[in-house]
C-alpha cells in the first residue's frame, strides 16, 4: 500500500443496510512497524507479494539486532530488532519462523514460537496455598523479560509464557 509492504493484522467485512460493502483493516507497515487503520471500498484491488516462510534457529544478540541460522543450510542471517514483535522472549536455540520476500530474498518479519518455557529468576516470595485469587505480581524470567505471574509462583519455578501476548500461561511441573 502506498509503495510499502504491509501485513493485515485484523479485518472486518461490513455490509451496511444502505450503501456498498467495505472492509475495515488494521495494517502494519513492515519497515517501520507502525500500525494504521484503513478502510477499503468493495472491489478495491491490492498488489499481492509472494512470501516464503523458513525455520531458523536463534543464535545470539549483537547490538540492536539478532543472528539466526537456517536449520537446513546453516546459512546465517542478521535481523534488526524492529522486525520482531517481542524480542524480549527470544531464547538461545529457539526455532523461529522468518518470513522472506520471495522475489528479493529479503527478510520481512520473525515469528517466535507461540509458547516458551522459562525459569523465573526473580519474584517476590509467594504465600503457600494462595491459589484462589487471580491476583498477579511482577516476575523476571531467564530471558530478562518482566511479566506478571500468579502469587503462588516463586523464584526458580519453570513456567510457560505466551509470546504473542507476553503473559503467563501455566506452571510446568518437574
ZILIN-V535343 format. One record per backbone hydrogen bond with DSSP energy under -0.5 kcal/mol. NH is the residue of the N-H (numbers start at 0). CO is the residue of the C=O. E is the energy in kcal/mol with one decimal. If there is no record, write none. Layout:
nh->NH co->CO e->E
nh->NH co->CO e->E
//
This chain:
nh->3 co->0 e->-1.9
nh->6 co->27 e->-2.0
nh->8 co->6 e->-0.7
nh->8 co->25 e->-3.0
nh->9 co->25 e->-1.2
nh->11 co->23 e->-2.2
nh->13 co->11 e->-0.5
nh->13 co->21 e->-3.3
nh->15 co->13 e->-0.5
nh->21 co->13 e->-2.4
nh->22 co->39 e->-2.8
nh->23 co->11 e->-2.6
nh->24 co->37 e->-2.7
nh->25 co->9 e->-2.2
nh->26 co->24 e->-0.5
nh->26 co->35 e->-3.0
nh->27 co->6 e->-2.7
nh->28 co->26 e->-0.5
nh->28 co->33 e->-2.9
nh->29 co->4 e->-2.1
nh->32 co->28 e->-2.2
nh->35 co->26 e->-2.9
nh->37 co->24 e->-2.1
nh->39 co->22 e->-2.9
nh->39 co->37 e->-0.5
nh->41 co->20 e->-1.4
nh->43 co->40 e->-1.7
nh->47 co->45 e->-0.6
nh->51 co->99 e->-2.3
nh->53 co->97 e->-2.1
nh->55 co->95 e->-2.9
nh->56 co->68 e->-3.2
nh->57 co->93 e->-2.8
nh->58 co->66 e->-2.9
nh->59 co->66 e->-0.8
nh->61 co->64 e->-2.5
nh->64 co->61 e->-1.6
nh->65 co->78 e->-3.0
nh->66 co->59 e->-3.1
nh->67 co->76 e->-2.7
nh->68 co->56 e->-2.4
nh->69 co->74 e->-3.2
nh->70 co->54 e->-1.2
nh->73 co->69 e->-1.5
nh->76 co->67 e->-2.6
nh->78 co->65 e->-3.2
nh->80 co->63 e->-2.2
nh->82 co->79 e->-1.6
nh->83 co->80 e->-1.6
nh->84 co->109 e->-0.6
nh->86 co->83 e->-0.6
nh->88 co->85 e->-1.7
nh->89 co->86 e->-1.7
nh->92 co->57 e->-2.6
nh->93 co->90 e->-2.3
nh->95 co->55 e->-3.4
nh->95 co->93 e->-0.6
nh->96 co->110 e->-2.5
nh->97 co->53 e->-2.8
nh->97 co->95 e->-0.5
nh->98 co->108 e->-2.6
nh->99 co->51 e->-3.5
nh->99 co->97 e->-0.5
nh->100 co->105 e->-3.0
nh->101 co->49 e->-2.3
nh->101 co->99 e->-0.7
nh->104 co->100 e->-1.7
nh->105 co->100 e->-0.9
nh->107 co->98 e->-3.6
nh->108 co->98 e->-1.0
nh->109 co->82 e->-1.8
nh->110 co->96 e->-3.4
nh->111 co->109 e->-0.6
nh->115 co->160 e->-2.0
nh->117 co->115 e->-0.5
nh->117 co->158 e->-2.7
nh->119 co->156 e->-2.7
nh->120 co->118 e->-0.6
nh->120 co->139 e->-2.5
nh->121 co->139 e->-1.7
nh->123 co->137 e->-0.6
nh->127 co->125 e->-0.5
nh->129 co->126 e->-1.9
nh->130 co->128 e->-1.8
nh->136 co->148 e->-3.1
nh->138 co->146 e->-2.6
nh->139 co->121 e->-2.9
nh->140 co->144 e->-2.5
nh->141 co->118 e->-1.6
nh->143 co->140 e->-2.4
nh->146 co->138 e->-2.6
nh->146 co->144 e->-0.5
nh->148 co->136 e->-3.1
nh->150 co->134 e->-0.9
nh->152 co->149 e->-1.5
nh->155 co->119 e->-3.0
nh->156 co->153 e->-1.9
nh->158 co->117 e->-3.1
nh->159 co->169 e->-3.3
nh->160 co->115 e->-2.8
nh->161 co->166 e->-2.8
nh->162 co->113 e->-2.2
nh->162 co->160 e->-0.7
nh->163 co->113 e->-0.7
nh->165 co->161 e->-2.1
nh->166 co->161 e->-1.2
nh->167 co->147 e->-0.7
nh->168 co->159 e->-2.9
nh->169 co->159 e->-1.2
nh->171 co->157 e->-2.9
nh->172 co->170 e->-0.6
//
